[in-house]
Amino acid sequence: MRSIKLSISVLLAIASLTLAQRPPTPGPANYPDIAAHVGDGVHWLTQDPVILAEGRNRLEVRKSKALHADFDRQAALESAFKEAKTRNRLVLLYVPRILTGKRGRQAYRPAILDNYMKSVHFSAPAAVDLINRKFVPLRLICDEKLGKILKVSAPETLEPAIFFLKPDGTIVKKIDQFRSFNSAWFEQLLATVLGQNPEFAGKSKTLSSTLEKYKRKEASALELAQEYLRDKDPETLRVIKQLEETAQLSEGEALKLSILKITSLRRAGQLREAQVELEKIKDACLKKDPAKRRRNPTPIESSFHCEQGRLLLLMGKTDAAARELSRVARGSRRAEAQYH
């Protein structure tokens, strides 16, 4: 009997040790930690320190408001204007909460929509890269002072909202009344705003350097097109079309340039034109060499499948898009395909 009790005690001790060594199972208790880090890829000049209500954190919200009662949002916005003037950039002001106007008409759990915005619009790699390169971003609650500056009140303006402003404070675009959250749409919105305000979409030092090297014939047409695309410059599509007409390219280089053109068309929202261009190069990208036996696609095949998949995704053809993206087995586009 004593030996049986001893065996049971040993088994219970082993089970307890095994359970203690297991990693914690993700559950509701972990979600706030995950949500706290979405959108961290954006280099916010200022983030409002007051936390937002999500239904179960009323005490934390009250403590946060009391702790940061002296936070000056007007000063934060003015600081962003100074930074934008120095860098010759537009200010991207994200407003997750509007406190001006008729209260009680907005979301009573604004943290939920805020988390949607951060996890989609402010986490998509292409959008985050564009924001960090071309804008001065900040995230502020709209209080009475900001409401007067922005001429915003509820319920005329619905939260969340995004404002694009010049360094002098002029609002060039306001977006509110979000009905869905789509990272591709948001990327196109950012590109459109820059295209409408090209004076604030200055070229990076790397692009300027590559452009000078190309003029001295020290950089290829493909390198120049890649740098334009990487810099998210509004002139990218025009430059690539010009290079197609004037540059001396090999067959492989011409295919790569065509892929860059298709990427630029997709970013500009010209989906039909992008699909037409894909069809033109389909046979050349996917042709098989009978002398070689291989299973994995070449980098140019992977790029073709990636662009085809992303276009199908934007067209709402999710099953077909998933099949195309699953074929991206190698190259620099693999991580992009896996994300989408």
C-alpha positions in Angstrom: 0.0 0.0 0.0 2.8 2.3 0.9 4.6 1.5 -2.4 1.4 2.4 -4.3 1.1 5.7 -2.6 4.7 6.4 -3.3 4.3 5.6 -7.0 1.3 7.8 -7.2 3.2 10.7 -5.6 6.1 10.2 -8.0 3.8 10.2 -11.0 2.0 13.4 -9.8 5.4 15.1 -9.3 6.5 14.1 -12.8 3.2 15.4 -14.3 3.5 18.7 -12.4 7.1 19.2 -13.6 6.1 18.4 -17.2 3.2 20.9 -17.1 5.5 23.5 -15.6 8.0 23.1 -18.5 5.3 23.6 -21.2 5.0 27.0 -22.8 1.9 28.9 -21.7 -1.1 28.3 -23.9 -2.2 31.4 -25.8 -5.5 32.6 -24.4 -7.6 35.7 -23.7 -5.1 36.7 -21.0 -2.3 37.0 -23.6 -4.3 39.1 -26.1 -3.7 42.5 -24.5 0.0 41.9 -24.6 -0.2 41.0 -28.3 -2.4 44.0 -29.1 0.0 46.3 -27.2 2.7 45.8 -29.9 0.7 45.9 -33.2 1.6 49.0 -35.2 5.0 49.2 -33.5 6.7 49.2 -36.9 5.5 52.8 -37.6 8.1 55.3 -36.3 5.5 57.5 -34.5 6.9 60.9 -33.6 4.4 61.0 -30.7 1.9 58.5 -29.4 -0.9 59.6 -27.1 -0.1 58.2 -23.7 -3.7 57.9 -22.6 -5.1 54.3 -23.1 -8.4 53.7 -24.7 -11.4 51.9 -23.3 -12.1 48.4 -24.5 -14.8 47.3 -22.1 -12.9 45.7 -19.2 -10.3 48.3 -18.4 -12.4 51.3 -17.1 -10.2 51.6 -14.0 -7.0 51.6 -16.1 -8.5 54.2 -18.4 -9.4 56.5 -15.4 -5.9 56.1 -14.0 -4.3 56.8 -17.4 -6.3 60.0 -17.8 -5.3 61.2 -14.4 -1.7 60.3 -14.9 -1.4 62.1 -18.2 -3.8 65.0 -17.6 -1.1 67.5 -18.4 -0.2 66.0 -21.8 -0.2 68.8 -24.4 -1.6 67.4 -27.7 -1.4 70.8 -29.4 2.3 71.0 -28.6 2.8 67.5 -29.9 1.1 68.5 -33.2 3.2 71.7 -33.5 6.4 69.6 -32.9 5.3 67.4 -35.8 4.8 70.4 -38.0 8.4 71.5 -37.2 9.7 68.1 -38.1 7.7 68.0 -41.3 9.1 71.4 -42.3 12.6 70.3 -41.6 12.2 67.1 -43.6 9.8 68.5 -46.2 7.2 65.9 -45.5 3.5 65.6 -44.9 2.2 64.9 -41.4 0.1 61.8 -41.0 -2.1 62.3 -38.0 -4.0 59.3 -36.8 -6.9 60.1 -34.5 -8.3 57.0 -32.7 -10.6 59.0 -30.4 -12.6 62.2 -30.8 -13.7 64.0 -27.7 -15.1 67.2 -29.2 -18.7 67.9 -30.2 -21.6 65.8 -28.9 -20.3 63.1 -26.6 -21.7 59.7 -26.3 -22.2 59.4 -30.1 -18.9 57.7 -30.8 -17.7 54.2 -30.1 -17.9 53.3 -26.4 -15.0 50.8 -26.9 -12.6 52.7 -29.2 -9.7 50.4 -28.4 -11.3 47.7 -30.6 -11.3 49.9 -33.7 -7.9 51.2 -32.7 -6.5 47.7 -32.6 -8.0 47.0 -36.0 -6.3 50.1 -37.5 -3.0 49.2 -35.9 -3.1 45.5 -36.8 -4.0 46.1 -40.5 -3.2 49.6 -41.7 -0.2 50.2 -39.5 1.3 46.7 -39.6 1.2 45.9 -43.4 4.9 45.9 -44.4 4.5 48.0 -47.6 2.3 50.6 -45.8 4.6 50.8 -42.8 7.7 51.3 -45.0 5.9 54.0 -47.0 4.8 55.9 -43.8 8.3 55.8 -42.3 9.9 56.9 -45.6 7.5 59.7 -46.7 5.5 61.0 -43.7 5.9 62.3 -40.2 3.4 60.1 -38.3 1.8 60.7 -34.9 -1.1 59.2 -33.0 -3.2 61.6 -30.9 -6.6 61.7 -29.3 -8.5 64.7 -30.5 -9.3 66.9 -27.5 -10.9 70.4 -27.5 -7.6 72.1 -28.5 -7.0 69.8 -31.4 -10.6 69.9 -32.4 -10.4 73.7 -32.9 -7.2 73.4 -34.9 -8.5 70.6 -37.1 -12.1 72.0 -37.1 -13.3 68.6 -36.1 -16.3 67.6 -33.9 -18.5 64.6 -33.5 -20.6 63.2 -35.0 -19.7 65.1 -38.2 -16.3 63.4 -38.1 -16.4 59.7 -37.1 -13.6 58.0 -35.2 -11.1 56.7 -36.1 -9.9 59.3 -38.5 -6.7 60.1 -40.4 -5.5 63.6 -41.4 -2.8 64.4 -43.9 -1.4 67.9 -43.3 1.2 70.2 -44.8 3.8 71.6 -42.4 1.9 74.9 -42.3 -1.2 73.0 -40.9 -3.2 72.9 -44.1 -5.3 69.7 -44.3 -4.8 68.1 -47.7 -7.0 65.0 -47.0 -9.2 63.6 -44.2 -10.3 60.0 -44.0 -13.0 58.8 -41.6 -16.1 56.6 -41.7 -14.1 53.5 -42.1 -16.3 50.6 -43.2 -13.6 48.0 -43.6 -9.9 47.5 -43.0 -7.8 46.7 -46.1 -4.0 47.1 -46.2 -3.8 47.3 -50.0 -6.4 50.1 -50.1 -4.5 51.9 -47.4 -1.2 51.6 -49.3 -2.9 53.0 -52.4 -4.3 55.9 -50.3 -0.8 56.8 -49.1 0.5 56.7 -52.7 -2.4 58.8 -54.0 -1.8 61.4 -51.3 1.9 61.6 -52.2 1.1 61.8 -55.9 -1.3 64.7 -55.3 1.4 66.5 -53.2 4.7 65.6 -55.0 6.5 68.5 -53.4 6.5 66.5 -50.2 7.6 63.2 -51.7 11.2 64.0 -52.0 13.7 61.4 -53.2 15.8 59.6 -50.7 19.6 60.0 -50.7 20.0 56.5 -52.1 17.6 57.1 -55.0 19.3 60.4 -55.8 22.7 58.7 -55.8 21.5 55.9 -58.0 20.0 58.4 -60.4 23.3 60.2 -60.7 25.1 56.9 -61.2 22.7 56.0 -64.0 23.3 59.3 -65.8 27.1 58.4 -65.6 26.3 54.9 -66.8 27.6 53.5 -63.5 24.2 51.9 -62.6 21.9 49.8 -64.8 18.3 50.6 -65.8 17.1 47.7 -63.7 19.0 49.1 -60.6 17.4 52.5 -61.2 13.9 51.1 -61.5 14.4 48.9 -58.4 15.5 51.9 -56.4 12.5 54.0 -57.6 10.2 51.2 -56.5 11.9 50.7 -53.2 11.7 54.5 -52.5 7.9 54.5 -53.2 8.5 57.5 -55.4 5.3 58.8 -57.2 7.3 59.0 -60.5 8.1 55.3 -60.4 5.6 54.2 -63.1 6.5 56.9 -65.5 10.2 56.2 -65.1 9.8 52.5 -65.6 7.8 53.1 -68.8 10.5 55.4 -70.1 13.2 52.9 -69.3 11.2 50.2 -71.2 11.4 52.4 -74.3 14.9 53.7 -74.1 17.1 51.2 -72.2 19.0 48.4 -73.8 18.0 45.3 -71.9 18.5 41.6 -72.2 15.5 39.2 -72.2 15.9 38.5 -68.5 16.3 42.1 -67.6 13.2 43.1 -69.7 11.2 40.5 -67.8 12.4 41.8 -64.4 11.6 45.3 -65.5 8.1 44.2 -66.5 7.5 42.7 -63.1 8.6 46.0 -61.5 6.1 47.8 -63.8 3.3 45.4 -62.7 4.1 46.0 -59.1 3.9 49.8 -59.6 0.6 49.5 -61.5 -0.8 47.4 -58.6 0.3 49.9 -56.0 -1.4 52.7 -58.1 -4.6 50.7 -58.1 -4.5 50.1 -61.8 -5.4 46.4 -61.5 -6.8 45.8 -65.0 -3.6 47.3 -66.6 -1.5 45.2 -64.3 -3.4 42.0 -65.2 -2.9 42.8 -68.9 0.8 43.2 -68.4 1.0 39.9 -66.6 -0.7 38.1 -69.4 1.9 39.5 -71.8 4.8 38.0 -70.0 3.2 34.8 -68.7 4.7 32.4 -71.2 8.2 33.9 -70.9 8.1 33.8 -67.1 6.7 30.2 -66.8 8.5 28.5 -69.8 10.2 25.3 -68.9 13.7 24.2 -70.0 13.4 20.6 -71.2 17.1 20.1 -70.6 16.7 20.7 -66.9 14.7 18.7 -64.4 13.7 20.9 -61.4 10.7 21.3 -59.1 11.3 24.7 -57.5 10.3 27.8 -59.5 12.9 30.3 -60.6 13.0 33.7 -59.0 11.2 35.2 -62.0 8.5 32.5 -61.8 8.1 33.3 -58.1 7.7 37.0 -58.8 5.1 36.2 -61.4 3.1 34.0 -59.0 3.4 36.6 -56.2 2.1 39.5 -58.4 -0.7 37.2 -59.8 -1.7 36.2 -56.3 -1.8 39.8 -55.0 -3.8 41.0 -57.9 -6.3 38.1 -57.5 -6.5 39.0 -53.8 -7.4 42.6 -54.6 -10.0 41.4 -57.0 -11.6 39.3 -54.2 -10.7 35.9 -55.7 -9.2 34.6 -52.5 -9.0 30.8 -53.4 -7.2 31.5 -56.6 -4.9 34.0 -54.9 -4.0 31.5 -52.2 -3.0 28.9 -54.9 -0.8 31.4 -56.7 0.9 32.7 -53.5 1.6 29.1 -52.4 3.7 28.7 -55.5 6.2 31.3 -54.3 8.7 28.9 -53.0 11.9 30.9 -53.2 13.5 34.3 -53.7 12.9 37.7 -52.1 9.1 37.5 -52.6 8.6 34.5 -50.4 8.1 36.4 -47.2 5.7 38.8 -49.0 3.6 35.9 -50.3 3.5 34.3 -46.9 2.3 37.5 -45.3 -0.6 37.9 -47.7 
